[in-house]
Amino acid sequence: MAVIGMDLGGTKLSAAIFDISGKMAEKMVEPLAGRQGDKVGELIAQQASELLQRAKREKIEVTAVGVSVPGIYYTNKGTVWAPNIPGWDDYPLLAKMRALLPQETLEIKIDSDRACYILGETWQGSARGCRNAIFLAIGTGIGAGILIDGQVLRGHNDIAGAVGWLALQRPFKPDYASCGCFEYHASGEGIAQVARQYLAQDKAYQGSLRRYEPSAIKSADVFAAFDEGDKLARRVIEEAIACWGMAAADLISIFNPEKIIFGGGVFGPAAQFLEQIYREAIKWAQPISFQKVELTVSSLGGDAGLIGAARLAREYL
Protein backbone atom coordinates (compact mmCIF):
# COMPACT_ATOMS: atom_id res chain seq x y z
CA MET A 1 0.00 0.00 0.00
CA ALA A 2 1.12 3.57 -0.68
CA VAL A 3 0.06 7.23 -0.64
CA ILE A 4 0.72 10.31 -2.74
CA GLY A 5 2.09 13.48 -1.18
CA MET A 6 1.75 16.83 -2.98
CA ASP A 7 3.27 20.19 -2.03
CA LEU A 8 1.94 23.30 -3.75
CA GLY A 9 4.13 26.41 -3.51
CA GLY A 10 3.85 29.85 -5.00
CA THR A 11 5.90 28.87 -8.08
CA LYS A 12 5.83 25.07 -8.38
CA LEU A 13 4.06 21.84 -7.51
CA SER A 14 5.94 18.83 -6.17
CA ALA A 15 4.46 15.35 -5.85
CA ALA A 16 5.68 11.86 -5.06
CA ILE A 17 4.58 8.36 -4.16
CA PHE A 18 5.44 7.17 -0.64
CA ASP A 19 5.33 3.64 0.69
CA ILE A 20 3.95 2.87 4.14
CA SER A 21 7.36 3.38 5.77
CA GLY A 22 7.70 6.86 4.27
CA LYS A 23 10.18 6.05 1.52
CA MET A 24 9.77 8.47 -1.39
CA ALA A 25 9.68 7.40 -5.03
CA GLU A 26 8.51 8.74 -8.39
CA LYS A 27 8.96 12.40 -7.45
CA MET A 28 7.69 14.99 -9.94
CA VAL A 29 8.20 18.77 -9.95
CA GLU A 30 6.14 21.02 -12.23
CA PRO A 31 6.49 24.85 -12.42
CA LEU A 32 3.21 26.73 -12.17
CA ALA A 33 4.41 28.79 -15.15
CA GLY A 34 1.94 31.59 -14.62
CA ARG A 35 -1.09 29.37 -13.99
CA GLN A 36 -3.86 30.96 -11.95
CA GLY A 37 -7.17 29.99 -10.41
CA ASP A 38 -8.73 26.80 -11.74
CA LYS A 39 -5.68 26.00 -13.87
CA VAL A 40 -3.68 25.37 -10.69
CA GLY A 41 -6.38 23.06 -9.34
CA GLU A 42 -6.38 21.18 -12.64
CA LEU A 43 -2.59 20.82 -12.48
CA ILE A 44 -2.81 19.26 -9.00
CA ALA A 45 -5.40 16.75 -10.16
CA GLN A 46 -3.42 16.04 -13.34
CA GLN A 47 -0.22 15.32 -11.44
CA ALA A 48 -2.06 13.11 -8.96
CA SER A 49 -3.67 11.23 -11.83
CA GLU A 50 -0.32 10.67 -13.52
CA LEU A 51 1.18 9.26 -10.32
CA LEU A 52 -1.85 7.02 -9.84
CA GLN A 53 -1.32 5.65 -13.34
CA ARG A 54 2.36 5.02 -12.65
CA ALA A 55 1.47 3.23 -9.43
CA LYS A 56 -1.11 1.09 -11.26
CA ARG A 57 1.47 0.05 -13.87
CA GLU A 58 3.81 -1.01 -11.08
CA LYS A 59 0.99 -2.79 -9.23
CA ILE A 60 1.19 -0.38 -6.27
CA GLU A 61 -2.09 0.28 -4.46
CA VAL A 62 -2.47 3.99 -3.63
CA THR A 63 -5.18 4.60 -1.04
CA ALA A 64 -4.89 8.33 -0.29
CA VAL A 65 -3.56 11.68 -1.49
CA GLY A 66 -2.32 14.42 0.84
CA VAL A 67 -1.90 18.02 -0.37
CA SER A 68 0.03 20.86 1.29
CA VAL A 69 -1.19 24.34 0.27
CA PRO A 70 0.50 27.75 0.79
CA GLY A 71 -2.17 29.48 2.84
CA ILE A 72 -5.24 28.56 4.89
CA TYR A 73 -7.27 25.41 4.35
CA TYR A 74 -10.82 25.68 5.65
CA THR A 75 -11.69 22.14 6.72
CA ASN A 76 -15.43 22.77 7.04
CA LYS A 77 -15.71 23.96 3.42
CA GLY A 78 -12.84 22.21 1.66
CA THR A 79 -11.61 25.54 0.30
CA VAL A 80 -8.23 27.28 0.22
CA TRP A 81 -7.11 30.88 0.70
CA ALA A 82 -3.67 31.21 -0.90
CA PRO A 83 -2.53 34.82 -1.41
CA ASN A 84 0.33 33.90 -3.75
CA ILE A 85 -1.99 32.15 -6.22
CA PRO A 86 -4.32 34.54 -8.06
CA GLY A 87 -7.92 33.37 -7.92
CA TRP A 88 -7.48 31.31 -4.75
CA ASP A 89 -9.34 33.54 -2.30
CA ASP A 90 -11.76 30.71 -1.48
CA TYR A 91 -10.87 28.03 -3.99
CA PRO A 92 -12.83 24.73 -3.75
CA LEU A 93 -9.80 22.47 -4.07
CA LEU A 94 -11.35 19.43 -2.40
CA ALA A 95 -14.37 19.45 -4.73
CA LYS A 96 -12.12 19.97 -7.77
CA MET A 97 -9.93 16.99 -6.87
CA ARG A 98 -12.90 14.76 -6.16
CA ALA A 99 -14.41 15.68 -9.52
CA LEU A 100 -11.22 15.03 -11.49
CA LEU A 101 -10.08 11.99 -9.48
CA PRO A 102 -13.30 9.97 -9.40
CA GLN A 103 -11.71 6.85 -7.88
CA GLU A 104 -14.27 6.18 -5.15
CA THR A 105 -11.92 4.53 -2.70
CA LEU A 106 -9.26 7.28 -2.90
CA GLU A 107 -9.14 9.47 0.21
CA ILE A 108 -8.08 13.12 -0.20
CA LYS A 109 -6.60 15.14 2.66
CA ILE A 110 -5.57 18.83 2.41
CA ASP A 111 -3.89 21.12 4.94
CA SER A 112 -1.79 24.27 5.19
CA ASP A 113 1.91 24.12 4.39
CA ARG A 114 2.85 25.05 7.96
CA ALA A 115 0.83 22.12 9.32
CA CYS A 116 2.50 19.81 6.80
CA TYR A 117 5.96 21.12 7.71
CA ILE A 118 5.61 20.08 11.34
CA LEU A 119 4.03 16.76 10.38
CA GLY A 120 6.96 16.05 8.07
CA GLU A 121 9.56 16.96 10.66
CA THR A 122 7.96 14.89 13.42
CA TRP A 123 7.63 11.91 11.08
CA GLN A 124 11.03 11.88 9.37
CA GLY A 125 12.95 15.01 10.34
CA SER A 126 14.45 17.02 13.17
CA ALA A 127 11.48 16.52 15.52
CA ARG A 128 11.04 12.79 14.94
CA GLY A 129 9.05 11.27 17.79
CA CYS A 130 8.07 14.60 19.38
CA ARG A 131 4.48 15.17 20.49
CA ASN A 132 4.95 18.89 21.21
CA ALA A 133 6.97 20.75 18.60
CA ILE A 134 6.85 23.87 16.43
CA PHE A 135 8.10 24.41 12.89
CA LEU A 136 8.92 28.10 12.40
CA ALA A 137 8.75 28.58 8.63
CA ILE A 138 10.70 31.67 7.56
CA GLY A 139 10.67 32.29 3.84
CA THR A 140 9.02 35.01 1.78
CA GLY A 141 6.56 35.18 4.70
CA ILE A 142 6.44 33.64 8.18
CA GLY A 143 4.17 30.99 9.68
CA ALA A 144 4.33 28.24 12.29
CA GLY A 145 3.16 24.65 12.30
CA ILE A 146 2.29 23.84 15.91
CA LEU A 147 1.94 20.29 17.21
CA ILE A 148 0.39 19.94 20.69
CA ASP A 149 0.00 16.50 22.31
CA GLY A 150 0.45 14.91 18.90
CA GLN A 151 -2.22 17.01 17.17
CA VAL A 152 -1.81 19.95 14.80
CA LEU A 153 -3.22 23.09 16.40
CA ARG A 154 -5.79 24.53 14.01
CA GLY A 155 -7.64 27.24 15.96
CA HIS A 156 -11.22 28.46 15.73
CA ASN A 157 -11.10 29.20 11.99
CA ASP A 158 -8.09 27.11 10.87
CA ILE A 159 -5.74 30.13 11.12
CA ALA A 160 -3.61 29.10 14.15
CA GLY A 161 0.09 29.56 13.43
CA ALA A 162 -0.07 32.95 11.69
CA VAL A 163 2.90 34.08 13.78
CA GLY A 164 4.05 36.65 11.22
CA TRP A 165 1.67 38.92 13.14
CA LEU A 166 3.55 38.54 16.45
CA ALA A 167 3.99 42.02 17.93
CA LEU A 168 7.73 42.38 18.58
CA GLN A 169 8.27 46.12 18.08
CA ARG A 170 6.79 49.40 19.28
CA PRO A 171 5.27 51.67 18.19
CA PHE A 172 2.87 50.16 15.66
CA LYS A 173 3.58 51.12 12.05
CA PRO A 174 0.96 51.16 9.29
CA ASP A 175 3.33 48.96 7.26
CA TYR A 176 2.62 46.11 9.70
CA ALA A 177 -1.06 45.94 8.74
CA SER A 178 -0.63 43.86 5.59
CA CYS A 179 1.84 41.24 6.84
CA GLY A 180 2.43 41.62 10.59
CA CYS A 181 5.31 43.04 12.62
CA PHE A 182 7.44 39.88 12.81
CA GLU A 183 7.12 39.15 9.11
CA TYR A 184 7.82 42.78 8.19
CA HIS A 185 11.19 42.72 9.99
CA ALA A 186 12.44 39.14 9.71
CA SER A 187 10.97 37.28 6.73
CA GLY A 188 12.90 36.94 3.48
CA GLU A 189 10.99 39.82 1.96
CA GLY A 190 11.23 41.72 5.25
CA ILE A 191 15.01 41.49 5.37
CA ALA A 192 15.20 42.87 1.83
CA GLN A 193 12.72 45.65 2.61
CA VAL A 194 14.57 46.76 5.77
CA ALA A 195 17.83 46.84 3.81
CA ARG A 196 16.19 49.05 1.17
CA GLN A 197 14.97 51.44 3.87
CA TYR A 198 18.43 51.76 5.43
CA LEU A 199 19.96 52.35 2.00
CA ALA A 200 17.55 55.21 1.43
CA GLN A 201 18.30 56.72 4.84
CA ASP A 202 22.11 56.40 4.81
CA LYS A 203 23.31 58.52 1.88
CA ALA A 204 26.94 58.20 2.97
CA TYR A 205 26.95 54.41 2.86
CA GLN A 206 29.00 52.99 -0.04
CA GLY A 207 29.18 49.31 0.92
CA SER A 208 28.37 46.08 -0.87
CA LEU A 209 24.64 46.67 -1.21
CA ARG A 210 25.17 49.85 -3.27
CA ARG A 211 25.99 47.69 -6.27
CA TYR A 212 22.33 46.63 -6.49
CA GLU A 213 19.34 48.56 -7.73
CA PRO A 214 17.50 49.04 -4.39
CA SER A 215 14.15 47.74 -5.66
CA ALA A 216 15.86 44.55 -6.87
CA ILE A 217 17.57 43.65 -3.57
CA LYS A 218 16.70 40.18 -2.23
CA SER A 219 17.41 38.64 1.15
CA ALA A 220 20.10 36.48 -0.48
CA ASP A 221 21.94 39.68 -1.43
CA VAL A 222 21.82 40.87 2.18
CA PHE A 223 23.23 37.56 3.43
CA ALA A 224 25.99 37.73 0.81
CA ALA A 225 26.87 41.27 1.89
CA PHE A 226 26.88 40.13 5.53
CA ASP A 227 29.41 37.43 4.65
CA GLU A 228 31.58 40.15 3.12
CA GLY A 229 31.54 42.09 6.40
CA ASP A 230 29.17 44.82 5.20
CA LYS A 231 28.05 47.02 8.11
CA LEU A 232 24.58 47.78 6.79
CA ALA A 233 23.89 44.11 6.09
CA ARG A 234 25.12 43.27 9.59
CA ARG A 235 22.65 45.75 11.08
CA VAL A 236 19.76 44.23 9.13
CA ILE A 237 20.68 40.63 10.00
CA GLU A 238 21.24 41.40 13.68
CA GLU A 239 17.76 42.93 13.86
CA ALA A 240 16.32 39.80 12.24
CA ILE A 241 18.21 37.57 14.69
CA ALA A 242 16.70 39.54 17.59
CA CYS A 243 13.20 39.03 16.13
CA TRP A 244 13.75 35.30 15.55
CA GLY A 245 14.96 34.91 19.13
CA MET A 246 12.07 36.89 20.65
CA ALA A 247 9.51 34.99 18.57
CA ALA A 248 11.01 31.65 19.62
CA ALA A 249 10.88 32.79 23.25
CA ASP A 250 7.20 33.72 22.95
CA LEU A 251 6.34 30.35 21.41
CA ILE A 252 8.33 28.51 24.09
CA SER A 253 6.58 30.39 26.88
CA ILE A 254 3.10 29.81 25.44
CA PHE A 255 3.34 26.21 24.18
CA ASN A 256 6.19 24.55 26.16
CA PRO A 257 7.42 22.52 23.13
CA GLU A 258 10.12 19.87 23.06
CA LYS A 259 11.67 21.40 19.94
CA ILE A 260 11.45 24.45 17.73
CA ILE A 261 12.59 23.75 14.18
CA PHE A 262 13.65 26.67 11.99
CA GLY A 263 13.00 26.11 8.30
CA GLY A 264 11.92 27.76 5.08
CA GLY A 265 14.02 29.45 2.43
CA VAL A 266 15.79 31.80 4.86
CA PHE A 267 17.14 28.79 6.85
CA GLY A 268 19.16 28.24 4.50
CA PRO A 269 21.69 30.97 4.95
CA ALA A 270 20.38 31.92 8.41
CA ALA A 271 21.14 28.47 9.89
CA GLN A 272 24.57 29.84 10.84
CA PHE A 273 22.90 32.15 13.39
CA LEU A 274 21.24 29.46 15.51
CA GLU A 275 23.56 30.10 18.47
CA GLN A 276 22.84 33.85 18.37
CA ILE A 277 19.10 33.12 18.18
CA TYR A 278 19.46 30.87 21.23
CA ARG A 279 21.23 33.63 23.18
CA GLU A 280 18.46 36.09 22.31
CA ALA A 281 15.65 33.67 23.13
CA ILE A 282 17.03 32.79 26.57
CA LYS A 283 16.66 36.44 27.64
CA TRP A 284 12.90 36.44 27.01
CA ALA A 285 11.54 32.90 27.47
CA GLN A 286 9.96 31.32 30.54
CA PRO A 287 13.13 29.89 32.12
CA ILE A 288 11.95 26.40 33.11
CA SER A 289 10.29 25.85 29.74
CA PHE A 290 13.44 27.11 27.98
CA GLN A 291 15.58 24.55 29.82
CA LYS A 292 13.46 21.77 28.31
CA VAL A 293 13.45 22.89 24.67
CA GLU A 294 15.88 22.36 21.80
CA LEU A 295 16.28 24.87 18.97
CA THR A 296 17.32 23.25 15.72
CA VAL A 297 17.18 23.59 11.93
CA SER A 298 15.06 21.51 9.57
CA SER A 299 16.72 18.35 8.33
CA LEU A 300 14.20 17.90 5.50
CA GLY A 301 14.83 21.19 3.71
CA GLY A 302 12.58 21.76 0.74
CA ASP A 303 10.90 18.36 1.12
CA ALA A 304 9.35 19.07 4.54
CA GLY A 305 5.95 20.03 3.10
CA LEU A 306 5.93 17.14 0.64
CA ILE A 307 6.76 14.59 3.34
CA GLY A 308 4.21 16.19 5.66
CA ALA A 309 1.52 15.91 2.97
CA ALA A 310 2.32 12.21 2.67
CA ARG A 311 2.00 11.95 6.46
CA LEU A 312 -1.47 13.49 6.17
CA ALA A 313 -2.46 10.86 3.63
CA ARG A 314 -0.85 8.05 5.62
CA GLU A 315 -3.43 8.50 8.38
CA TYR A 316 -5.83 6.58 6.13
CA LEU A 317 -3.65 3.49 5.79
SVG drawing of the C-alpha trace seen along z (x, -y; Angstrom):
<svg xmlns="http://www.w3.org/2000/svg" viewBox="-18 -61 52 66">
<polyline fill="none" stroke="black" stroke-width="0.4" points="0.0,0.0 1.1,-3.6 0.1,-7.2 0.7,-10.3 2.1,-13.5 1.7,-16.8 3.3,-20.2 1.9,-23.3 4.1,-26.4 3.9,-29.8 5.9,-28.9 5.8,-25.1 4.1,-21.8 5.9,-18.8 4.5,-15.3 5.7,-11.9 4.6,-8.4 5.4,-7.2 5.3,-3.6 4.0,-2.9 7.4,-3.4 7.7,-6.9 10.2,-6.1 9.8,-8.5 9.7,-7.4 8.5,-8.7 9.0,-12.4 7.7,-15.0 8.2,-18.8 6.1,-21.0 6.5,-24.9 3.2,-26.7 4.4,-28.8 1.9,-31.6 -1.1,-29.4 -3.9,-31.0 -7.2,-30.0 -8.7,-26.8 -5.7,-26.0 -3.7,-25.4 -6.4,-23.1 -6.4,-21.2 -2.6,-20.8 -2.8,-19.3 -5.4,-16.7 -3.4,-16.0 -0.2,-15.3 -2.1,-13.1 -3.7,-11.2 -0.3,-10.7 1.2,-9.3 -1.8,-7.0 -1.3,-5.7 2.4,-5.0 1.5,-3.2 -1.1,-1.1 1.5,-0.1 3.8,1.0 1.0,2.8 1.2,0.4 -2.1,-0.3 -2.5,-4.0 -5.2,-4.6 -4.9,-8.3 -3.6,-11.7 -2.3,-14.4 -1.9,-18.0 0.0,-20.9 -1.2,-24.3 0.5,-27.8 -2.2,-29.5 -5.2,-28.6 -7.3,-25.4 -10.8,-25.7 -11.7,-22.1 -15.4,-22.8 -15.7,-24.0 -12.8,-22.2 -11.6,-25.5 -8.2,-27.3 -7.1,-30.9 -3.7,-31.2 -2.5,-34.8 0.3,-33.9 -2.0,-32.1 -4.3,-34.5 -7.9,-33.4 -7.5,-31.3 -9.3,-33.5 -11.8,-30.7 -10.9,-28.0 -12.8,-24.7 -9.8,-22.5 -11.3,-19.4 -14.4,-19.5 -12.1,-20.0 -9.9,-17.0 -12.9,-14.8 -14.4,-15.7 -11.2,-15.0 -10.1,-12.0 -13.3,-10.0 -11.7,-6.8 -14.3,-6.2 -11.9,-4.5 -9.3,-7.3 -9.1,-9.5 -8.1,-13.1 -6.6,-15.1 -5.6,-18.8 -3.9,-21.1 -1.8,-24.3 1.9,-24.1 2.8,-25.0 0.8,-22.1 2.5,-19.8 6.0,-21.1 5.6,-20.1 4.0,-16.8 7.0,-16.0 9.6,-17.0 8.0,-14.9 7.6,-11.9 11.0,-11.9 12.9,-15.0 14.5,-17.0 11.5,-16.5 11.0,-12.8 9.1,-11.3 8.1,-14.6 4.5,-15.2 4.9,-18.9 7.0,-20.8 6.9,-23.9 8.1,-24.4 8.9,-28.1 8.8,-28.6 10.7,-31.7 10.7,-32.3 9.0,-35.0 6.6,-35.2 6.4,-33.6 4.2,-31.0 4.3,-28.2 3.2,-24.7 2.3,-23.8 1.9,-20.3 0.4,-19.9 0.0,-16.5 0.5,-14.9 -2.2,-17.0 -1.8,-19.9 -3.2,-23.1 -5.8,-24.5 -7.6,-27.2 -11.2,-28.5 -11.1,-29.2 -8.1,-27.1 -5.7,-30.1 -3.6,-29.1 0.1,-29.6 -0.1,-32.9 2.9,-34.1 4.1,-36.6 1.7,-38.9 3.5,-38.5 4.0,-42.0 7.7,-42.4 8.3,-46.1 6.8,-49.4 5.3,-51.7 2.9,-50.2 3.6,-51.1 1.0,-51.2 3.3,-49.0 2.6,-46.1 -1.1,-45.9 -0.6,-43.9 1.8,-41.2 2.4,-41.6 5.3,-43.0 7.4,-39.9 7.1,-39.1 7.8,-42.8 11.2,-42.7 12.4,-39.1 11.0,-37.3 12.9,-36.9 11.0,-39.8 11.2,-41.7 15.0,-41.5 15.2,-42.9 12.7,-45.6 14.6,-46.8 17.8,-46.8 16.2,-49.1 15.0,-51.4 18.4,-51.8 20.0,-52.4 17.6,-55.2 18.3,-56.7 22.1,-56.4 23.3,-58.5 26.9,-58.2 26.9,-54.4 29.0,-53.0 29.2,-49.3 28.4,-46.1 24.6,-46.7 25.2,-49.8 26.0,-47.7 22.3,-46.6 19.3,-48.6 17.5,-49.0 14.2,-47.7 15.9,-44.5 17.6,-43.6 16.7,-40.2 17.4,-38.6 20.1,-36.5 21.9,-39.7 21.8,-40.9 23.2,-37.6 26.0,-37.7 26.9,-41.3 26.9,-40.1 29.4,-37.4 31.6,-40.2 31.5,-42.1 29.2,-44.8 28.1,-47.0 24.6,-47.8 23.9,-44.1 25.1,-43.3 22.7,-45.7 19.8,-44.2 20.7,-40.6 21.2,-41.4 17.8,-42.9 16.3,-39.8 18.2,-37.6 16.7,-39.5 13.2,-39.0 13.8,-35.3 15.0,-34.9 12.1,-36.9 9.5,-35.0 11.0,-31.6 10.9,-32.8 7.2,-33.7 6.3,-30.3 8.3,-28.5 6.6,-30.4 3.1,-29.8 3.3,-26.2 6.2,-24.6 7.4,-22.5 10.1,-19.9 11.7,-21.4 11.5,-24.5 12.6,-23.7 13.7,-26.7 13.0,-26.1 11.9,-27.8 14.0,-29.5 15.8,-31.8 17.1,-28.8 19.2,-28.2 21.7,-31.0 20.4,-31.9 21.1,-28.5 24.6,-29.8 22.9,-32.1 21.2,-29.5 23.6,-30.1 22.8,-33.9 19.1,-33.1 19.5,-30.9 21.2,-33.6 18.5,-36.1 15.6,-33.7 17.0,-32.8 16.7,-36.4 12.9,-36.4 11.5,-32.9 10.0,-31.3 13.1,-29.9 12.0,-26.4 10.3,-25.8 13.4,-27.1 15.6,-24.5 13.5,-21.8 13.5,-22.9 15.9,-22.4 16.3,-24.9 17.3,-23.2 17.2,-23.6 15.1,-21.5 16.7,-18.3 14.2,-17.9 14.8,-21.2 12.6,-21.8 10.9,-18.4 9.4,-19.1 6.0,-20.0 5.9,-17.1 6.8,-14.6 4.2,-16.2 1.5,-15.9 2.3,-12.2 2.0,-11.9 -1.5,-13.5 -2.5,-10.9 -0.8,-8.0 -3.4,-8.5 -5.8,-6.6 -3.6,-3.5"/>
</svg>
